[in-house]
Amino acid sequence: MSRTFPQIALIGAPTDVGAGHRGASMGPEALRVAGLGEALRARGLDVLDTGNLLGPANPWQPPTAGYRHLDQVVEWNRRVMEAVASQLRFGRLPVMLGGDHCLAVGSITAVAAHCRATGRKLRVLWLDAHADFNTCEVTPSGNCHGMPVACLCGLGPRPLTHLGGDAPALQPGEIRQIGIRSVDPGEKKLVKEYGLDVYDMRHIDEVGMKRAMEEALAGVDDETHIHVSFDVDFLDPVIAPGVGTTIPGGPTYREAQLVMEMIADTGRMGSLDIVELNPAFDDHNRTGLLAVDLVESLFGKSTLMRD
């Protein structure tokens, strides 16, 4: 499906406050150095780079009551939420450049509120090695980048679950998780209890990526707003080493391209996160360049002209 996109707004959120390793704060600049804006403009898209948000520094402290850096995580997410909401009001397509994945609480809270206000259905495609459904009771680390899906579904500290005023921001039935291959023991019970729709790597191995994506996209129509939350550790670390938490056995380059192309074919993507790119672990921005290549496919790049 061909599509004319609205103006794209790049929003940098340079923080690793929710992560277990330093370095994701450099992700927005690594994506810019890899030529994200230039690549999208070369496709004829109108791109506005709004620069980087400002927020609290990473205090790098141990967990308190089961959470690391909760106050700072809340403040960063508030700023992301406000920035994404503003761009949606202007009719732009927000692309949040992370930063770690805790920031998806802010971006998706804004997108969910926008969908409610405009009467659109929301479908979140969570491309990740991790389910990110931890709580303070089951987390092994206290790192908030392992909790955003739980917070969005109403499980977690009130400042995050009620970031937009209402809770939950997201119903479990509105999210599809793709590429999952690392879930903590206590987290597994919560994922089952809340009935998350998870297309883990075993399922993908059994049925193939095409069928898995057909299942994940089932029901998407012209009234659907697709939000893609692309954690770069979704990819196999053989091709994408520049992340803080490498989990073997992820999608190959070609499988990842198919994911992006099938999302693009729907013509319904309305917002995007790109998170967890960590140049400190990368090789000459190899992972950043790959991320840009895949994002181009989300915006319609394909080998041949397709109807």
Secondary structure as UniProt FT lines:
FT   STRAND          8..13
FT   TURN            17..18
FT   TURN            22..23
FT   HELIX           24..26
FT   HELIX           27..33
FT   TURN            34..35
FT   HELIX           36..42
FT   TURN            43..44
FT   STRAND          47..52
FT   TURN            65..66
FT   HELIX           70..89
FT   TURN            90..91
FT   STRAND          93..98
FT   HELIX           101..103
FT   HELIX           104..118
FT   STRAND          121..127
FT   TURN            136..138
FT   HELIX           144..146
FT   HELIX           148..152
FT   TURN            153..154
FT   HELIX           158..161
FT   TURN            162..164
FT   HELIX           172..174
FT   STRAND          175..180
FT   HELIX           185..194
FT   STRAND          197..200
FT   HELIX           201..207
FT   HELIX           209..216
FT   TURN            217..219
FT   TURN            222..223
FT   STRAND          224..231
FT   HELIX           232..234
FT   TURN            237..239
FT   HELIX           253..266
FT   STRAND          269..275
FT   HELIX           279..281
FT   TURN            284..285
FT   HELIX           286..298
FT   TURN            299..300
//
